[in-house]
Amino acid sequence: MKIFKKVDKILASFGNVRAMKRTHVDTFTEEKISNIKSEKYGVSEYGILYIDFQELAEYFFLETTILSNTDFKTNKGATLTFKSETTELNLNSDDYMIESDFSNVSNRYITKISYPVLKEELMKVQNKDFLSVEFKVKKHTINFQVNIKN
């Protein structure tokens, strides 16, 4: 393996683009992954869901960060469905263009998506009144189990 890394370094020094990509260490995306300030809200075998809330001019937004091994890229938006035994809360993303950032250091993708919510819905999500969260984008679906209150 060390031979291939040395060959890649030599090829990169001569301007080979593919070799440059293989030898590049992505510290920018890894820095974003290691400094997530949101609360861990849900866990799945495919990733982790972090949630934060934001208010702009009396409009409320649910800011999500998803760490996973899957690359999400679409121009059709995403949906987030909070589920309890009796109710469901469906949210559509604020922006239709969604793209994940990849970190080759930890071999994970980070995806940030914003959802507009009403104040009542925001309070339900904050209180963790839901048992699971379903994230859908394109053909991908991830079911997160909500972390129970401490």
C-alpha positions in Angstrom: 0.0 0.0 0.0 2.8 2.4 0.8 4.1 2.0 -2.8 0.7 3.1 -4.2 0.7 6.2 -1.9 4.2 7.1 -3.1 3.3 6.7 -6.7 0.2 8.9 -6.2 2.3 11.6 -4.6 4.7 11.5 -7.5 1.8 11.6 -10.1 0.2 14.4 -8.1 3.4 16.5 -8.3 3.3 16.1 -12.1 -0.3 17.4 -12.1 -2.3 14.2 -12.4 -5.8 15.3 -11.2 -6.9 11.8 -10.1 -3.8 11.3 -8.0 -4.3 14.7 -6.4 -7.8 13.7 -5.4 -6.6 10.5 -3.8 -3.8 12.2 -1.9 -5.9 15.2 -0.7 -6.8 15.3 3.0 -10.1 17.1 3.4 -9.7 19.0 6.7 -12.5 21.5 5.9 -15.3 18.9 5.9 -13.8 17.0 8.8 -13.7 20.2 10.8 -17.5 20.7 10.1 -18.1 17.1 11.2 -16.1 17.3 14.5 -17.6 20.7 15.4 -21.4 19.9 15.2 -23.0 22.1 17.9 -26.5 20.7 17.5 -28.2 18.1 19.8 -28.0 14.5 18.8 -31.7 13.7 18.2 -31.9 10.4 16.5 -29.7 7.4 15.7 -29.9 4.8 13.0 -27.6 2.0 11.8 -27.0 4.3 8.7 -26.3 7.5 10.4 -26.9 10.1 13.1 -29.5 13.0 13.1 -28.6 16.2 14.8 -31.3 18.9 15.3 -31.1 22.6 16.1 -33.7 25.4 16.0 -33.5 28.9 14.5 -35.8 31.9 14.5 -35.6 34.5 11.8 -38.1 37.4 11.9 -40.7 35.3 13.7 -40.3 32.4 11.3 -39.1 29.2 12.8 -36.7 26.7 11.2 -35.6 23.2 12.1 -31.9 22.9 11.1 -30.9 19.3 10.6 -27.4 17.8 10.2 -27.1 14.2 9.1 -23.9 12.2 9.3 -24.0 9.0 7.2 -22.2 6.8 4.8 -24.6 7.8 2.0 -24.2 10.7 -0.4 -27.4 12.7 -0.9 -27.7 14.8 -3.9 -31.0 16.0 -5.4 -32.9 19.0 -6.7 -36.3 17.8 -5.5 -35.9 18.4 -1.8 -36.3 16.1 1.2 -38.9 15.2 3.7 -38.7 14.6 7.4 -41.5 12.7 9.1 -41.7 12.6 12.9 -43.8 9.7 14.1 -45.3 8.8 17.5 -47.9 6.2 18.3 -50.8 8.6 17.6 -49.6 11.4 15.3 -47.2 12.2 12.5 -45.6 15.5 11.6 -44.5 15.9 7.9 -41.9 18.6 7.0 -40.6 19.5 3.6 -37.2 21.0 3.2 -36.8 24.7 2.7 -34.5 24.3 -0.2 -34.8 21.9 -3.1 -31.1 21.7 -3.8 -29.5 19.2 -1.4 -25.9 18.0 -1.6 -23.8 16.2 0.9 -20.1 17.0 1.7 -17.7 14.1 1.9 -14.8 13.8 4.3 -12.1 11.3 3.1 -10.6 11.5 6.6 -13.5 9.8 8.4 -15.1 8.4 5.2 -18.5 10.0 6.0 -20.9 12.4 4.4 -22.4 15.5 6.2 -25.7 16.8 5.0 -27.3 20.0 6.3 -31.0 20.7 5.6 -33.4 23.4 6.8 -37.1 22.8 7.4 -39.7 25.6 8.0 -41.9 24.8 11.1 -44.7 26.4 13.1 -44.0 27.3 16.7 -46.4 24.5 18.0 -44.6 21.9 15.8 -41.2 23.2 17.0 -42.3 22.7 20.7 -43.3 19.1 20.0 -40.0 18.3 18.4 -38.1 20.0 21.2 -40.0 18.0 23.8 -39.2 14.8 22.0 -42.9 13.7 21.7 -42.0 11.4 18.9 -40.5 7.9 18.8 -38.9 7.9 15.4 -38.0 10.2 12.5 -38.1 9.1 8.8 -35.8 11.0 6.5 -36.5 10.7 2.7 -34.5 12.1 -0.2 -34.8 10.6 -3.7 -34.8 6.8 -3.3 -33.1 6.9 0.1 -35.0 6.4 3.4 -33.4 6.4 6.8 -35.4 5.7 10.0 -33.9 7.3 13.1 -34.9 6.2 16.6 -35.3 9.3 18.8 -33.0 9.6 21.8 -35.1 9.4 25.0 -35.1 12.3 27.4 -32.4 12.2 30.0 
